[in-house]
Amino acid sequence: MPPPDLRRKSALAAQFAGARANPGPAAVATVAGLINGSTMVAGASAIAWATDHLVVPALAGAHVPARAWWLSASFILGVSAIRWCTILVRGVSTGTVQYRAQAQTRRAVVRRFLDLHPDWHRERPAGKLLAHAGGDVDALWSPTQFAYFAAGMVFMLVLALTELFARAFALGLTGVALVVLVLGLNVTYQRLLAPRARDAQAARGVVSAVAHESIQGGPVVRGLGLTAVEDERFAPGVERLRAADVRLASVSSVFDPLLELLPTAAVLVVLGLGAPRVQQGSLSVGDLVGVVYLLITIAIPLNVISRFLSMLPMAAAGRERVHGVLGSADVVPDGDLDLGSSGPMRVELRGAGVSRHGRRIVADLDLVLEPGTITVVVGAVGSGKTTLLDLAGGQTHADSGVVLLDGTDVRALRRDAVPARVATVSQSPFLFAESIRDNLALGGSFSDEQLWRALRLAAADEIVRGLPDGLGTVVGERGATLSGGQRQRVCLARALLREPRLLVLDDVTSALDARVEQQVLAAIRDLGPERPTILISTGRPAALSIADHVVVLRGGRIVPAESAEEPRAAAGIEESSGVR
Amino acid sequence: MSAELLADLSGIGPRRLIATAVRVSPQLRQGLGLTVVLALLAGAGRIIAPLTVQHVIDSGVAPATVGPAVVTGAAAVVLAGVSSVLLNRRLQGRVEAALAGLRRDGLRRVHDMAAPTADRIPSADLVTRLTGDLDQVTTFLQGGGVQFLTNAAQLLVATGILLVYGWQLALPVLLVTAVLVAVMTRTQRVVARRFDTARRDLSALQSVVAESVVGGPVIRSTGTRARTGAKLDAAVDRSRDSLIATQVPLHANASLGEPAISAMTVIVLLGGVWWGQLSSGQVVAAVFLVTFFVRPLQFVVQSLGEAQNALTGWRRALELVTTPGSVDADGRPLPAGPVGVRLDRVSARYADGPRVLHDVSLRIAPGEHVAVVGRTGSGKSTFAKLLTRRLPPAAGTILLSGIALDELGDLGGRVVIVPQDPFLFDGTIAHNIRLGAPGATDADAARILGQLGLHDWQATLPDGLSTPVGVGGERLSIGERQLVALARTALADPDLVIFDEATSGLDPATDAAVQRALTSLTRGRTTISIAHRLSLAEVADRVLVFDEGRLVQSGPHRALVGQPGPYAALAAAWSDSNNLSS
């Protein structure tokens, strides 16, 4: 089902969009709401009828026929039975609309996260994205819970006012005055609430972001004894949220009672206006009672309509944020060219450069990776190794120059072309909170034999064999139950399993001990005749042993290797050898 | 799984929950008496309408009595209004202050709690307890929570007036109420159960969303958007279904007020006339009172769902806050000066997994520099986790400076581990280094970088120390993050420092330079380096060799390298890897 269309800049329009996306339950809720509204007017008439035909004559000593008793009881009970049904039906179908629309929007938002560009993600803390998918979507659809109730109540107001005018013009005017006053107050109320609601929602985002970061950095906080520092950092956001919520409350604490008590005030006015008319005989006591009953009941619709309206500002703030995600055009580019399916890939960087936040990360990179070769990138910390790898592997796009895979500009490729042919393993190995099998296959169909072969190549077979359920073992959140080195090898196995045409390894052997590192590098070197083109960055010299070419990076630029010793020097081998 | 790690309050009734809430946030109790009086005034003021109607009808609708009655009514309405405003302000102010306190206590508790607990609870779940769960309380308050209170007061006042009219009318009304409340509380239990399920599913959804956000790069590079999308959809749909499942009992419950109100109306109307002891004004007023009695009851019931939500949210925050902290406030302090380490027959395992460390006994003298080596998976990192209390030993005892680890108080800043993948806070490099020591300045940060020989690296940064590191250190490479963490730790000046492959992301030249600097910086404190390079083992006073979870060799590099055994084999492999390319 398509998600509700949220382009129109109003929370009310969003409610209609939610109804259009869920027409069945929305229609049922609307009908139930309208019937419910009319039973409220009918209920007041029942009381009025019983007063005139039963209460007043009987207590005045007159004879009342049995029919009047029965009619009074069944009139009141019948209307009530209908209302009972509509409350239940309206409630359940309203909930269905609300939670379906919520789920549809949430699906759209979280799926959009997957489509948005890494640069977009880099600018936004995870806590903020969680708030968009959670609280903001909730806020957007929270008015729905009162929407159909409120619609029925608007209908009820129309019926009630018609009824009042039918009794006496002055009573009708009192009713209109009441409704106009209440709605006028509401408009003012909303105007005051809207900016405060936005503040509160923004403060919520801040609190969530700080909490998320602080909890993620828990080990650092604990290790350095920063609990008090973190509390101090958290406090301003919490205080801002508290103040914003109290500011919201200070408005509602005046308007809510005002709105609630206005109907009682109207009853007093009606008594004042109605008494002379009863005296003159133009109005019966029952009529007056019916009108009072109606006005007292009007408190409910006005209250519901107010609550519906009062949720709109928060919903509008939520809509803005949600739409900010859904409407963002910063998606991963998607061309229409594909890459061939077999043989090692040819990669060419022509004058490629990347800057971020005014920081030039790499510049003027000219590099060719011939098919089937192994290229090793060395360089000091901060020299741009990872960025070069991201460029060559099609993970990042160049600001200047081009990157060609098999002669095709990366930006012209279909979005799925690169993942299908290129496998990368990053410095920070990430595993899903799933079984090892699922983490390797990621939904693809691979036999256990293939999985074990990949694990063997990555020297991870022993690790998996040692786990309680082997391939079926579920690793913790982000693979927390494995050590860094173990995660790295499982991630490497995941890459090798896909038999890529280009394999990009970003310092993946850093957490391995020398013997395992040797084993892994040998396995990569001996991948066979179908060996992919391989690009490795490393801070350690071991990988140089399998390199066909060595690239030295310094300050984001490739420096020519002046002598055979240059790469070794850049990799710092002199510094760390001579051990024996 | 997560709920069992925290204090579990899900079994206790609302009364004890509220008692716990008041204990945690004492400001809720202050001035409770005045709050109750205000609520009663606000509730009573609303009932003035039916009483005025009674008076007017019984006076035969004579204009002479109508005037004063209307004026009295108007005064009562004003009084009720003012009381409501005051009540609203008091209540919301108090509760928001309590919520703010809970948020801060909660975060503090996350950092105080036993590290293994914190490691095992999904971080999104903890964040939800401090944010979304408590926001439910605000939502409830702003969406009619205070009316909840005034309505309850109105209920009381209406009952009182009905009793004054006559017990003959009040009794059947109260009987119907009793039946209503009995049925409602039963349904309410179903509602609560279903909301609890919904809340759990929402929390699980948060975890899945967090995973998809954090794992974004992997998802993109493996082209598995569809797979993650399906997982997200399943979690979203599941929480949607469990939310919708709350709706039938919730609204069935809410609608029960309707048959109750009509039954009471008919009883009062027909019964009042049949009984014949009341005036027609009193019968009509009684009919209105039924409305004034059941409407608040209905409102209270209707809001019960939201109240339940709010209470569940509050409970989840309280569960976090009332979880005992691992840092024993009465714990003994670590004696000043370098730390001695002693392990006696220590074994370790992760959760219910197999033992990964067997019967390890060792001593490290105060001020000693020890390197720990071994193959991947030999138990090196487990050893580090034991010393930093991130993993409790399965057997045996660990002593720091002669005091058992579980008797020690806060070790923050004294025992510090520098991991392979250090976490940085979103801020500048200087900001992250300064965290090492309270009150440190940017100059201190620059000085420490100088002492570590990192001026060259600093010069490559676009804004020097003011360069922002990005979320989680995103904008820096792993190696750069490690440098910041090293500088941060050097500034912290701990008495026991554990480097867990803390420089693995550095190129060998930088690594060697940093190591040299660290050696001079760590002089005078106990240092444990979990080594990934032989050069680290060479400079240590002593090398501990782990193999398959056992301590197999211990001695200085020069002695061990000559003996046949695991260390000599490791050393050979290291040297080979350095010479292969020549």
Boltz contact constraints between the chains, C-beta under 6 A:
constraints:
  - contact:
      token1: [A, 50]
      token2: [B, 269]
      max_distance: 6.0
  - contact:
      token1: [A, 55]
      token2: [B, 273]
      max_distance: 6.0
  - contact:
      token1: [A, 55]
      token2: [B, 280]
      max_distance: 6.0
  - contact:
      token1: [A, 55]
      token2: [B, 283]
      max_distance: 6.0
  - contact:
      token1: [A, 56]
      token2: [B, 280]
      max_distance: 6.0
  - contact:
      token1: [A, 58]
      token2: [B, 273]
      max_distance: 6.0
  - contact:
      token1: [A, 59]
      token2: [B, 280]
      max_distance: 6.0
  - contact:
      token1: [A, 73]
      token2: [B, 266]
      max_distance: 6.0
  - contact:
      token1: [A, 76]
      token2: [B, 262]
      max_distance: 6.0
  - contact:
      token1: [A, 76]
      token2: [B, 265]
      max_distance: 6.0
  - contact:
      token1: [A, 76]
      token2: [B, 266]
      max_distance: 6.0
  - contact:
      token1: [A, 77]
      token2: [B, 262]
      max_distance: 6.0
  - contact:
      token1: [A, 80]
      token2: [B, 258]
      max_distance: 6.0
  - contact:
      token1: [A, 80]
      token2: [B, 262]
      max_distance: 6.0
  - contact:
      token1: [A, 83]
      token2: [B, 258]
      max_distance: 6.0
  - contact:
      token1: [A, 84]
      token2: [B, 255]
      max_distance: 6.0
  - contact:
      token1: [A, 84]
      token2: [B, 258]
      max_distance: 6.0
  - contact:
      token1: [A, 84]
      token2: [B, 259]
      max_distance: 6.0
  - contact:
      token1: [A, 87]
      token2: [B, 255]
      max_distance: 6.0
  - contact:
      token1: [A, 87]
      token2: [B, 258]
      max_distance: 6.0
  - contact:
      token1: [A, 88]
      token2: [B, 251]
      max_distance: 6.0
  - contact:
      token1: [A, 88]
      token2: [B, 255]
      max_distance: 6.0
  - contact:
      token1: [A, 91]
      token2: [B, 251]
      max_distance: 6.0
  - contact:
      token1: [A, 92]
      token2: [B, 247]
      max_distance: 6.0
  - contact:
      token1: [A, 92]
      token2: [B, 248]
      max_distance: 6.0
  - contact:
      token1: [A, 92]
      token2: [B, 251]
      max_distance: 6.0
  - contact:
      token1: [A, 95]
      token2: [B, 244]
      max_distance: 6.0
  - contact:
      token1: [A, 95]
      token2: [B, 247]
      max_distance: 6.0
  - contact:
      token1: [A, 96]
      token2: [B, 244]
      max_distance: 6.0
  - contact:
      token1: [A, 99]
      token2: [B, 240]
      max_distance: 6.0
  - contact:
      token1: [A, 99]
      token2: [B, 243]
      max_distance: 6.0
  - contact:
      token1: [A, 99]
      token2: [B, 244]
      max_distance: 6.0
  - contact:
      token1: [A, 103]
      token2: [B, 236]
      max_distance: 6.0
  - contact:
      token1: [A, 103]
      token2: [B, 240]
      max_distance: 6.0
  - contact:
      token1: [A, 106]
      token2: [B, 236]
      max_distance: 6.0
  - contact:
      token1: [A, 107]
      token2: [B, 233]
      max_distance: 6.0
  - contact:
      token1: [A, 107]
      token2: [B, 236]
      max_distance: 6.0
  - contact:
      token1: [A, 110]
      token2: [B, 209]
      max_distance: 6.0
  - contact:
      token1: [A, 110]
      token2: [B, 232]
      max_distance: 6.0
  - contact:
      token1: [A, 111]
      token2: [B, 229]
      max_distance: 6.0
  - contact:
      token1: [A, 113]
      token2: [B, 213]
      max_distance: 6.0
  - contact:
      token1: [A, 114]
      token2: [B, 225]
      max_distance: 6.0
  - contact:
      token1: [A, 121]
      token2: [B, 216]
      max_distance: 6.0
  - contact:
      token1: [A, 122]
      token2: [B, 474]
      max_distance: 6.0
  - contact:
      token1: [A, 125]
      token2: [B, 471]
      max_distance: 6.0
  - contact:
      token1: [A, 126]
      token2: [B, 213]
      max_distance: 6.0
  - contact:
      token1: [A, 126]
      token2: [B, 214]
      max_distance: 6.0
  - contact:
      token1: [A, 129]
      token2: [B, 213]
      max_distance: 6.0
  - contact:
      token1: [A, 130]
      token2: [B, 210]
      max_distance: 6.0
  - contact:
      token1: [A, 133]
      token2: [B, 209]
      max_distance: 6.0
  - contact:
      token1: [A, 134]
      token2: [B, 132]
      max_distance: 6.0
  - contact:
      token1: [A, 135]
      token2: [B, 132]
      max_distance: 6.0
  - contact:
      token1: [A, 207]
      token2: [B, 131]
      max_distance: 6.0
  - contact:
      token1: [A, 208]
      token2: [B, 131]
      max_distance: 6.0
  - contact:
      token1: [A, 211]
      token2: [B, 127]
      max_distance: 6.0
  - contact:
      token1: [A, 211]
      token2: [B, 130]
      max_distance: 6.0
  - contact:
      token1: [A, 212]
      token2: [B, 127]
      max_distance: 6.0
  - contact:
      token1: [A, 215]
      token2: [B, 110]
      max_distance: 6.0
  - contact:
      token1: [A, 215]
      token2: [B, 123]
      max_distance: 6.0
  - contact:
      token1: [A, 215]
      token2: [B, 126]
      max_distance: 6.0
  - contact:
      token1: [A, 215]
      token2: [B, 127]
      max_distance: 6.0
  - contact:
      token1: [A, 216]
      token2: [B, 123]
      max_distance: 6.0
  - contact:
      token1: [A, 217]
      token2: [B, 423]
      max_distance: 6.0
  - contact:
      token1: [A, 217]
      token2: [B, 425]
      max_distance: 6.0
  - contact:
      token1: [A, 218]
      token2: [B, 118]
      max_distance: 6.0
  - contact:
      token1: [A, 220]
      token2: [B, 423]
      max_distance: 6.0
  - contact:
      token1: [A, 221]
      token2: [B, 111]
      max_distance: 6.0
  - contact:
      token1: [A, 222]
      token2: [B, 111]
      max_distance: 6.0
  - contact:
      token1: [A, 223]
      token2: [B, 416]
      max_distance: 6.0
  - contact:
      token1: [A, 223]
      token2: [B, 417]
      max_distance: 6.0
  - contact:
      token1: [A, 224]
      token2: [B, 413]
      max_distance: 6.0
  - contact:
      token1: [A, 224]
      token2: [B, 492]
      max_distance: 6.0
  - contact:
      token1: [A, 225]
      token2: [B, 412]
      max_distance: 6.0
  - contact:
      token1: [A, 225]
      token2: [B, 413]
      max_distance: 6.0
  - contact:
      token1: [A, 227]
      token2: [B, 108]
      max_distance: 6.0
  - contact:
      token1: [A, 227]
      token2: [B, 111]
      max_distance: 6.0
  - contact:
      token1: [A, 231]
      token2: [B, 104]
      max_distance: 6.0
  - contact:
      token1: [A, 231]
      token2: [B, 108]
      max_distance: 6.0
  - contact:
      token1: [A, 234]
      token2: [B, 107]
      max_distance: 6.0
  - contact:
      token1: [A, 238]
      token2: [B, 100]
      max_distance: 6.0
  - contact:
      token1: [A, 238]
      token2: [B, 103]
      max_distance: 6.0
  - contact:
      token1: [A, 238]
      token2: [B, 104]
      max_distance: 6.0
  - contact:
      token1: [A, 242]
      token2: [B, 96]
      max_distance: 6.0
  - contact:
      token1: [A, 242]
      token2: [B, 100]
      max_distance: 6.0
  - contact:
      token1: [A, 245]
      token2: [B, 96]
      max_distance: 6.0
  - contact:
      token1: [A, 245]
      token2: [B, 138]
      max_distance: 6.0
  - contact:
      token1: [A, 246]
      token2: [B, 93]
      max_distance: 6.0
  - contact:
      token1: [A, 246]
      token2: [B, 96]
      max_distance: 6.0
  - contact:
      token1: [A, 249]
      token2: [B, 92]
      max_distance: 6.0
  - contact:
      token1: [A, 253]
      token2: [B, 85]
      max_distance: 6.0
  - contact:
      token1: [A, 253]
      token2: [B, 88]
      max_distance: 6.0
  - contact:
      token1: [A, 253]
      token2: [B, 89]
      max_distance: 6.0
  - contact:
      token1: [A, 254]
      token2: [B, 85]
      max_distance: 6.0
  - contact:
      token1: [A, 257]
      token2: [B, 81]
      max_distance: 6.0
  - contact:
      token1: [A, 257]
      token2: [B, 84]
      max_distance: 6.0
  - contact:
      token1: [A, 257]
      token2: [B, 85]
      max_distance: 6.0
  - contact:
      token1: [A, 261]
      token2: [B, 77]
      max_distance: 6.0
  - contact:
      token1: [A, 261]
      token2: [B, 81]
      max_distance: 6.0
  - contact:
      token1: [A, 264]
      token2: [B, 49]
      max_distance: 6.0
  - contact:
      token1: [A, 264]
      token2: [B, 77]
      max_distance: 6.0
  - contact:
      token1: [A, 265]
      token2: [B, 77]
      max_distance: 6.0
  - contact:
      token1: [A, 267]
      token2: [B, 49]
      max_distance: 6.0
  - contact:
      token1: [A, 268]
      token2: [B, 70]
      max_distance: 6.0
  - contact:
      token1: [A, 268]
      token2: [B, 73]
      max_distance: 6.0
  - contact:
      token1: [A, 268]
      token2: [B, 74]
      max_distance: 6.0
  - contact:
      token1: [A, 271]
      token2: [B, 56]
      max_distance: 6.0
  - contact:
      token1: [A, 271]
      token2: [B, 70]
      max_distance: 6.0
  - contact:
      token1: [A, 272]
      token2: [B, 70]
      max_distance: 6.0
  - contact:
      token1: [A, 275]
      token2: [B, 61]
      max_distance: 6.0
  - contact:
      token1: [A, 275]
      token2: [B, 63]
      max_distance: 6.0
  - contact:
      token1: [A, 275]
      token2: [B, 66]
      max_distance: 6.0
  - contact:
      token1: [A, 278]
      token2: [B, 61]
      max_distance: 6.0
  - contact:
      token1: [A, 279]
      token2: [B, 61]
      max_distance: 6.0
  - contact:
      token1: [A, 289]
      token2: [B, 284]
      max_distance: 6.0
  - contact:
      token1: [A, 292]
      token2: [B, 53]
      max_distance: 6.0
  - contact:
      token1: [A, 359]
      token2: [B, 462]
      max_distance: 6.0
  - contact:
      token1: [A, 380]
      token2: [B, 507]
      max_distance: 6.0
  - contact:
      token1: [A, 380]
      token2: [B, 510]
      max_distance: 6.0
  - contact:
      token1: [A, 381]
      token2: [B, 479]
      max_distance: 6.0
  - contact:
      token1: [A, 381]
      token2: [B, 480]
      max_distance: 6.0
  - contact:
      token1: [A, 381]
      token2: [B, 506]
      max_distance: 6.0
  - contact:
      token1: [A, 381]
      token2: [B, 510]
      max_distance: 6.0
  - contact:
      token1: [A, 382]
      token2: [B, 460]
      max_distance: 6.0
  - contact:
      token1: [A, 382]
      token2: [B, 480]
      max_distance: 6.0
  - contact:
      token1: [A, 386]
      token2: [B, 477]
      max_distance: 6.0
  - contact:
      token1: [A, 395]
      token2: [B, 221]
      max_distance: 6.0
  - contact:
      token1: [A, 416]
      token2: [B, 223]
      max_distance: 6.0
  - contact:
      token1: [A, 419]
      token2: [B, 222]
      max_distance: 6.0
  - contact:
      token1: [A, 419]
      token2: [B, 223]
      max_distance: 6.0
  - contact:
      token1: [A, 420]
      token2: [B, 223]
      max_distance: 6.0
  - contact:
      token1: [A, 424]
      token2: [B, 221]
      max_distance: 6.0
  - contact:
      token1: [A, 427]
      token2: [B, 478]
      max_distance: 6.0
  - contact:
      token1: [A, 430]
      token2: [B, 215]
      max_distance: 6.0
  - contact:
      token1: [A, 430]
      token2: [B, 218]
      max_distance: 6.0
  - contact:
      token1: [A, 442]
      token2: [B, 222]
      max_distance: 6.0
  - contact:
      token1: [A, 442]
      token2: [B, 224]
      max_distance: 6.0
  - contact:
      token1: [A, 442]
      token2: [B, 227]
      max_distance: 6.0
  - contact:
      token1: [A, 443]
      token2: [B, 224]
      max_distance: 6.0
  - contact:
      token1: [A, 443]
      token2: [B, 227]
      max_distance: 6.0
  - contact:
      token1: [A, 468]
      token2: [B, 353]
      max_distance: 6.0
  - contact:
      token1: [A, 477]
      token2: [B, 122]
      max_distance: 6.0
  - contact:
      token1: [A, 483]
      token2: [B, 381]
      max_distance: 6.0
  - contact:
      token1: [A, 484]
      token2: [B, 420]
      max_distance: 6.0
  - contact:
      token1: [A, 485]
      token2: [B, 376]
      max_distance: 6.0
  - contact:
      token1: [A, 510]
      token2: [B, 504]
      max_distance: 6.0
  - contact:
      token1: [A, 510]
      token2: [B, 505]
      max_distance: 6.0
  - contact:
      token1: [A, 511]
      token2: [B, 420]
      max_distance: 6.0
  - contact:
      token1: [A, 511]
      token2: [B, 504]
      max_distance: 6.0
  - contact:
      token1: [A, 512]
      token2: [B, 376]
      max_distance: 6.0
  - contact:
      token1: [A, 513]
      token2: [B, 375]
      max_distance: 6.0
  - contact:
      token1: [A, 513]
      token2: [B, 376]
      max_distance: 6.0
  - contact:
      token1: [A, 514]
      token2: [B, 573]
      max_distance: 6.0
  - contact:
      token1: [A, 514]
      token2: [B, 574]
      max_distance: 6.0
  - contact:
      token1: [A, 514]
      token2: [B, 577]
      max_distance: 6.0
  - contact:
      token1: [A, 515]
      token2: [B, 573]
      max_distance: 6.0
  - contact:
      token1: [A, 516]
      token2: [B, 376]
      max_distance: 6.0
  - contact:
      token1: [A, 518]
      token2: [B, 577]
      max_distance: 6.0
  - contact:
      token1: [A, 539]
      token2: [B, 506]
      max_distance: 6.0
  - contact:
      token1: [A, 539]
      token2: [B, 507]
      max_distance: 6.0
  - contact:
      token1: [A, 541]
      token2: [B, 578]
      max_distance: 6.0
  - contact:
      token1: [A, 542]
      token2: [B, 577]
      max_distance: 6.0
  - contact:
      token1: [A, 544]
      token2: [B, 581]
      max_distance: 6.0
  - contact:
      token1: [A, 545]
      token2: [B, 580]
      max_distance: 6.0
  - contact:
      token1: [A, 545]
      token2: [B, 581]
      max_distance: 6.0
  - contact:
      token1: [A, 572]
      token2: [B, 507]
      max_distance: 6.0
  - contact:
      token1: [A, 572]
      token2: [B, 508]
      max_distance: 6.0
  - contact:
      token1: [A, 572]
      token2: [B, 509]
      max_distance: 6.0
  - contact:
      token1: [A, 575]
      token2: [B, 508]
      max_distance: 6.0
  - contact:
      token1: [A, 575]
      token2: [B, 509]
      max_distance: 6.0
  - contact:
      token1: [A, 575]
      token2: [B, 512]
      max_distance: 6.0
  - contact:
      token1: [A, 576]
      token2: [B, 508]
      max_distance: 6.0
  - contact:
      token1: [A, 576]
      token2: [B, 512]
      max_distance: 6.0
  - contact:
      token1: [A, 576]
      token2: [B, 535]
      max_distance: 6.0
  - contact:
      token1: [A, 577]
      token2: [B, 578]
      max_distance: 6.0
  - contact:
      token1: [A, 579]
      token2: [B, 534]
      max_distance: 6.0
  - contact:
      token1: [A, 579]
      token2: [B, 575]
      max_distance: 6.0
  - contact:
      token1: [A, 580]
      token2: [B, 575]
      max_distance: 6.0
